[in-house]
């Protein structure tokens, strides 16, 4: 899911019991390149901006729990990809 600037659910973000965590999806600073090739920074919104944070959370979780009984149980149940 994605959050708004007040840490609530971003209006176009996912919601409900299937959402385990959310990351910023509104007023997110990002780098970019103009059509002319110049570098720029801007503010954007959307669940795409929450993706990098979500991937980081997943990587940290795997790093912390890899090799534990809980991790292996989830893997054996097909709950980890």
C-alpha positions in Angstrom: 0.0 0.0 0.0 0.9 3.6 -0.1 0.6 6.3 2.6 -0.2 10.0 2.3 1.7 12.9 3.9 -0.2 12.3 7.2 0.7 8.6 7.3 -2.9 7.6 6.3 -3.8 5.5 3.4 -3.1 7.3 0.1 -6.5 7.7 -1.7 -5.5 5.5 -4.7 -3.6 3.0 -2.6 -4.5 -0.5 -1.6 -6.3 -1.0 1.7 -7.9 -3.7 3.8 -6.7 -6.8 5.6 -4.5 -8.0 2.7 -2.1 -5.0 3.2 0.7 -5.9 5.6 2.6 -2.6 5.4 2.6 0.6 3.5 5.2 3.0 2.3 5.2 6.7 1.3 3.2 7.2 -1.9 2.4 10.9 -1.8 4.7 13.9 -2.1 7.7 11.7 -2.6 10.9 13.4 -3.8 12.6 11.7 -6.8 15.3 12.3 -9.3 14.7 12.4 -13.0 15.9 13.6 -16.4 14.2 16.2 -18.5 13.4 15.5 -22.2 16.5 17.6 -23.0 18.7 15.4 -20.9 19.1 17.6 -17.8 19.0 16.2 -14.4 16.1 17.3 -12.2 14.4 16.6 -8.9 10.6 16.7 -8.4 7.8 15.5 -6.3 5.5 12.7 -7.4 2.8 10.4 -6.1 1.7 6.9 -6.6 2.2 3.3 -5.5 5.3 3.1 -7.7 7.1 5.4 -5.3 6.3 3.0 -2.4 7.8 0.1 -4.4 11.5 0.9 -3.5 10.7 1.2 0.2 8.7 -2.0 0.1 11.5 -3.9 -1.6 13.9 -2.6 1.0 11.6 -3.8 3.8 11.4 -7.2 2.2 15.1 -7.5 1.8 15.7 -6.5 5.4 13.1 -9.0 6.6 14.7 -11.8 4.6 18.2 -10.9 5.8 17.0 -10.9 9.4 15.0 -14.1 9.3 16.8 -16.3 6.8 17.7 -19.6 8.3 15.2 -19.4 11.2 12.6 -22.0 11.8 9.8 -19.5 11.0 11.4 -18.6 7.7 11.8 -22.3 6.7 8.3 -23.0 7.8 6.9 -20.2 5.6 9.1 -21.3 2.7 7.9 -25.0 3.0 4.3 -23.7 3.0 4.9 -21.8 -0.2 4.3 -18.5 1.5 7.7 -17.1 0.4 8.7 -16.5 -3.2 
